């Protein structure tokens, strides 16, 4: 039925396709009017479909490529498999700090690293298989979808009528819009995981999370990596001190970073590919074997015929209100296509809003979500809420509490001293409005602050909770202790001294 290809054509990618777009799949016969039709089987689409089917609804799920979406096929799953391998290389190279004799050169079998990634991705793909969704009561349709009316969609020549619809068609890597880009060619997150040979030289364009993660990983594997960033620093949305620590680690890892560069054109020659940039008014040429572009994402809306359904769109994707409703009140949108938070965990949360608001007269709001994020570099950078700069832009008065990782016993024992944790609280209160953690385990630690903000707990709760010793999360308890000490004003301290004189 399909000609889906995921290179290289090995047993693991064959298994991946068999699970997520079976070659012999036959679309089912529609079962009348569906309670919900979902376009796109990434995280937002899968949660919308399974959640509604689990409640007894009649659901159709449409996917034109691979079930599982970006997260399984081109995002979280393959990238974190690579990062785990690169982190092993990093720890091996620095083993001498622990009294362990390390080899002068760490030999990386890049083909084996990529094969492991493909094997694990295929293993995980069983969770997103067409057979599993069908067994849970979801009608799975493969093909290109387009609206043929306000309450109807056509897929592979078949009409599906619906009472409600969720558009969860996701996004893709933003193409590089410079002369020579199409002729020379480049990698994106959708193609980089198909590599089987390590490029000796790699230029990464874009200093955001994807660019930083993959630049560091390929440097660990042995590529000569240069990262080009048009701004003045990496990770522009993170706290400046966090980005600075990542830049310092990049320097130790051999990643060359060039800031404030304007990409002019791409060229090719006998020696490989050439990237021509402008910096400080001068034109520079950089040669490379491969080029990885990570300059943002765009929504997948082409071919959906949104206007036929009365659904408004803009340059960011499908336009939604705070309840994730489109301009057609019977159609909602979630995930990357809705142009808000572009994280798997956010897509999950948005899908749950869609289900509640579509069928249960819910009033769940997108603005009510408190969404953490993590950049999985070494060290990791995790954040939630507002940065100091964003607080200043909103004229929000804050108190900031900061603790250095070098003061935490477990960090000293682990030799992981490059990092910190800071929390911004509304001035004069313990109400957390933003936080950042820079640490090898920051992504696992940010959950405590997410719980704090979601549950509207005071920063004092971190001080009151008992944390295991010795752990890295002790740094959060120290932040709570800082807040408690700040509440001990001279007047209160004087009163306590007076009480203690009589006790």
URRA-V669292 format. One record per residue. SS is DSSP state (alpha for helix, beta for strand, coil for the rest). Layout:
BEGIN
ss=SS
ss=SS
END
This chain:
BEGIN
ss=coil
ss=coil
ss=coil
ss=coil
ss=coil
ss=coil
ss=coil
ss=coil
ss=coil
ss=coil
ss=alpha
ss=alpha
ss=alpha
ss=alpha
ss=alpha
ss=alpha
ss=alpha
ss=alpha
ss=alpha
ss=alpha
ss=coil
ss=coil
ss=coil
ss=coil
ss=coil
ss=coil
ss=coil
ss=coil
ss=coil
ss=coil
ss=coil
ss=coil
ss=coil
ss=beta
ss=beta
ss=beta
ss=beta
ss=beta
ss=beta
ss=coil
ss=coil
ss=coil
ss=alpha
ss=alpha
ss=alpha
ss=alpha
ss=alpha
ss=alpha
ss=alpha
ss=alpha
ss=alpha
ss=alpha
ss=alpha
ss=alpha
ss=coil
ss=coil
ss=coil
ss=coil
ss=beta
ss=beta
ss=beta
ss=beta
ss=beta
ss=coil
ss=coil
ss=coil
ss=coil
ss=coil
ss=alpha
ss=alpha
ss=alpha
ss=alpha
ss=alpha
ss=coil
ss=coil
ss=alpha
ss=alpha
ss=alpha
ss=alpha
ss=alpha
ss=alpha
ss=alpha
ss=alpha
ss=alpha
ss=alpha
ss=alpha
ss=alpha
ss=alpha
ss=alpha
ss=alpha
ss=alpha
ss=alpha
ss=alpha
ss=coil
ss=alpha
ss=alpha
ss=alpha
ss=alpha
ss=coil
ss=coil
ss=coil
ss=coil
ss=coil
ss=coil
ss=coil
ss=coil
ss=coil
ss=coil
ss=coil
ss=alpha
ss=alpha
ss=alpha
ss=alpha
ss=alpha
ss=alpha
ss=alpha
ss=alpha
ss=alpha
ss=alpha
ss=alpha
ss=alpha
ss=alpha
ss=alpha
ss=alpha
ss=alpha
ss=alpha
ss=alpha
ss=alpha
ss=coil
ss=alpha
ss=alpha
ss=alpha
ss=alpha
ss=alpha
ss=alpha
ss=coil
ss=coil
ss=beta
ss=beta
ss=beta
ss=beta
ss=beta
ss=coil
ss=coil
ss=beta
ss=beta
ss=beta
ss=beta
ss=beta
ss=coil
ss=coil
ss=beta
ss=beta
ss=beta
ss=beta
ss=coil
ss=coil
ss=beta
ss=beta
ss=beta
ss=beta
ss=beta
ss=beta
ss=beta
ss=beta
ss=beta
ss=beta
ss=coil
ss=coil
ss=coil
ss=beta
ss=beta
ss=beta
ss=coil
ss=coil
ss=coil
ss=coil
ss=coil
ss=beta
ss=coil
ss=alpha
ss=alpha
ss=alpha
ss=alpha
ss=coil
ss=coil
ss=beta
ss=coil
ss=coil
ss=coil
ss=coil
ss=alpha
ss=alpha
ss=alpha
ss=coil
ss=coil
ss=coil
ss=coil
ss=coil
ss=coil
ss=beta
ss=beta
ss=beta
ss=beta
ss=beta
ss=coil
ss=coil
ss=coil
ss=alpha
ss=alpha
ss=alpha
ss=alpha
ss=alpha
ss=alpha
ss=alpha
ss=alpha
ss=alpha
ss=alpha
ss=alpha
ss=alpha
ss=alpha
ss=coil
ss=coil
ss=beta
ss=beta
ss=beta
ss=beta
ss=beta
ss=coil
ss=coil
ss=coil
ss=coil
ss=coil
ss=coil
ss=coil
ss=coil
ss=coil
ss=coil
ss=coil
ss=alpha
ss=alpha
ss=alpha
ss=alpha
ss=alpha
ss=alpha
ss=alpha
ss=alpha
ss=alpha
ss=alpha
ss=alpha
ss=alpha
ss=alpha
ss=alpha
ss=coil
ss=coil
ss=beta
ss=beta
ss=beta
ss=coil
ss=coil
ss=coil
ss=beta
ss=beta
ss=beta
ss=beta
ss=beta
ss=beta
ss=beta
ss=beta
ss=coil
ss=coil
ss=beta
ss=beta
ss=beta
ss=beta
ss=beta
ss=beta
ss=beta
ss=beta
ss=coil
ss=coil
ss=beta
ss=beta
ss=beta
ss=beta
ss=beta
ss=beta
ss=beta
ss=coil
ss=beta
ss=beta
ss=beta
ss=beta
ss=coil
ss=coil
ss=coil
ss=beta
ss=beta
ss=beta
ss=coil
ss=coil
ss=coil
ss=coil
ss=coil
ss=coil
ss=alpha
ss=alpha
ss=alpha
ss=alpha
ss=coil
ss=coil
ss=coil
ss=beta
ss=beta
ss=coil
ss=coil
ss=beta
ss=beta
ss=coil
ss=coil
ss=coil
ss=coil
ss=coil
ss=coil
ss=beta
ss=coil
ss=coil
ss=coil
ss=coil
ss=coil
ss=beta
ss=beta
ss=beta
ss=coil
ss=alpha
ss=alpha
ss=alpha
ss=alpha
ss=coil
ss=coil
ss=coil
ss=coil
ss=coil
ss=alpha
ss=alpha
ss=alpha
ss=alpha
ss=alpha
ss=alpha
ss=alpha
ss=alpha
ss=alpha
ss=alpha
ss=alpha
ss=alpha
ss=alpha
ss=alpha
ss=alpha
ss=alpha
ss=coil
ss=coil
ss=coil
ss=coil
ss=coil
ss=coil
ss=alpha
ss=alpha
ss=alpha
ss=coil
ss=coil
ss=coil
ss=coil
ss=beta
ss=beta
ss=beta
ss=coil
ss=coil
ss=coil
ss=coil
ss=beta
ss=beta
ss=beta
ss=beta
ss=beta
ss=beta
ss=coil
ss=coil
ss=alpha
ss=alpha
ss=alpha
ss=alpha
ss=alpha
ss=alpha
ss=coil
ss=coil
ss=coil
ss=coil
ss=beta
ss=beta
ss=beta
ss=beta
ss=beta
ss=beta
ss=beta
ss=alpha
ss=alpha
ss=alpha
ss=coil
ss=alpha
ss=alpha
ss=alpha
ss=alpha
ss=alpha
ss=alpha
ss=coil
ss=coil
ss=coil
ss=coil
ss=coil
ss=beta
ss=beta
ss=beta
ss=beta
ss=beta
ss=beta
ss=beta
ss=coil
ss=coil
ss=coil
ss=coil
ss=beta
ss=beta
ss=beta
ss=beta
ss=beta
ss=beta
ss=beta
ss=beta
ss=beta
ss=coil
ss=coil
ss=alpha
ss=alpha
ss=alpha
ss=alpha
ss=alpha
ss=alpha
ss=alpha
ss=alpha
ss=alpha
ss=alpha
ss=alpha
ss=alpha
ss=alpha
ss=coil
ss=coil
ss=coil
ss=beta
ss=coil
ss=alpha
ss=alpha
ss=alpha
ss=alpha
ss=alpha
ss=coil
ss=coil
ss=coil
ss=coil
ss=coil
ss=coil
ss=coil
ss=coil
ss=coil
ss=alpha
ss=alpha
ss=alpha
ss=alpha
ss=alpha
ss=alpha
ss=alpha
ss=alpha
ss=alpha
ss=alpha
ss=alpha
ss=alpha
ss=alpha
ss=coil
ss=coil
ss=coil
ss=alpha
ss=alpha
ss=alpha
ss=alpha
ss=alpha
ss=alpha
ss=alpha
ss=alpha
ss=alpha
ss=alpha
ss=alpha
ss=alpha
ss=coil
ss=coil
END
